[in-house]
Amino acid sequence: MKQSKFYKGNTSLEYFGELVGSIGIWVWEMDLNGIHTYSNHAIKEILGYSPEEILGKHITEFWLDDDKTPKNIDWLKKTLASGKGWRNFPSKFRHKDGSEVIVESSAVPLIDEKNKLVGYRCVDRNITTQWKMALDVQQERDKLQKYLDVARVMFVVLDADGNIIMINRKGSEILGYEESELIGKNWFGMCVPKRIRNDVKEIFNKLMAGEIKPVEYYENAIITRKDEEKLIAWHNTVLKNDKGEIIGTIGSGEDITERREALEALRQSEQKYATLVENSNDGIVIIQDKVFKFVNKRAADFFGLSKEEVVGKIFTSVVPPEYREMLMDRYYKRVTDKKAPKQYEVEIERKGEKIPVGITGIKIVYNDRPASMAIISDLRDKKRVEELLRRDKSKLEEKLKIHLAELKQTNEQLAQEVKIREQKENELLKYQKELTRKTKQLEEKNIALKEVLAQIAEEKLRIKQTMANDIEQEIIPIVSRLRQIVPEGGKMLVDLLEDSLNKFTGVPGVLIPLYSRLSRREVEICGLIKSGLTTKEIAQRLNLAIT
């Protein structure tokens, strides 16, 4: 099995693999062909196989059958060839019993001593339970989202930090964003105008801290993608966990921008904005002397009458008896400049049917006399969705609790993984420092040995020169005289002696005292240096471990 350049042999890898395997982390390796070359014992817990059962087998043998498509296999080949690795990638595997297992996988490339890519080392953890819980939460969320998307009002769910965790289609339309652009973003930083942002955020924080009670109805502006302000009428409620702690809010908001513009238009000129009023989606009425003086088409439709049939009727005649006293009291207070609520909800009777509506009332001057103008909004869609929300609120809170618990568990696991990685990085740094120290020692010794060889070479040359001079000055003259005195039969031997002396270039035994000063290992290293080997090659030849 080829190893990462960060490990001398299998021992370090197995130590690391079994260490993290003890906390359920699967460490494994594969070559560039996708063949398993190593696995720790955590695979038994995650996939049901022993390490021996997967070694030598291709990774796709453990894929689900539906995933073994040419497209996925081609993706695998390109990924293995890229040398880039991956991080926190969800992958599906087939358990030994045939069930589906989801793991979160991260991998780093394995590089050999020649800096060549040889495979990948992977670290996987089992996230099957969290994955399925997330799918259940998503399904419940999608179900609730369908309810919310049919509403004609916007619904927004915020967590305790003011981040958007759910918004319906109407909310996205009003703000001008796609849902994906809003989820996870901070509501106040993205959707509240700067001029009121701090004040609104402060109220929200107090609400989350339990310092104030939620206000059933209030109005404030929002800012759209096009930097346009819209006025929204809000009805809010808080979300709580099992301990009764506030963990977020659910708000239903109605865009009353047009309504307010219509009111302002009527104040300025009834005739000028008659078309706008007549074609408004909300009912608009003017009440004076307790009777209807003006109604638009939408208001007449609410009452199930024609405009002509409505004008002149006592205004309380169109509501059930239980609302009549309250409406008359608020009418008198409004036209006499006494304090009265601007917004409230009542029901309108239409041919035996009770229709929930929202009323926004203001005082105006009509034909030079005080009057009350009311805008009537159909609340049937809103009430249906609110009823669905009331029934599903407990489910949503439970799913949010599970989601928060899962996030907490994930954060704890990530913290543990980071701690283990930091420990291994510190060990690696320690190994690198030790390698640097030993390399430096070897280089210093190499330099010293080269100096010894240089001295030996100089001594050898000096001895040769001395011997040559001694032979030439002392022995050669003696041999010449010997030739003159020996008989003719001995001159041949003299010639051979003289020829040998002339060819003599060194005396082997002279260098023995110098070499005797070195150890056998130093003599061996001297020979390797002389042969031109590098420091790394000398270390490998002499079995010197570099860790």
Beta strands, then each sheet from edge to edge (+ up, - down):
strand 1: 25-31
strand 2: 36-39
strand 3: 86-94
strand 4: 100-111
strand 5: 117-126
strand 6: 154-159
strand 7: 164-167
strand 8: 218-223
strand 9: 229-240
strand 10: 246-255
strand 11: 283-288
strand 12: 291-295
strand 13: 343-350
strand 14: 353-366
strand 15: 369-378
sheet 1: 2+ 1- 5+ 4- 3+
sheet 2: 7+ 6- 10+ 9- 8+
sheet 3: 12+ 11- 15+ 14- 13+
end
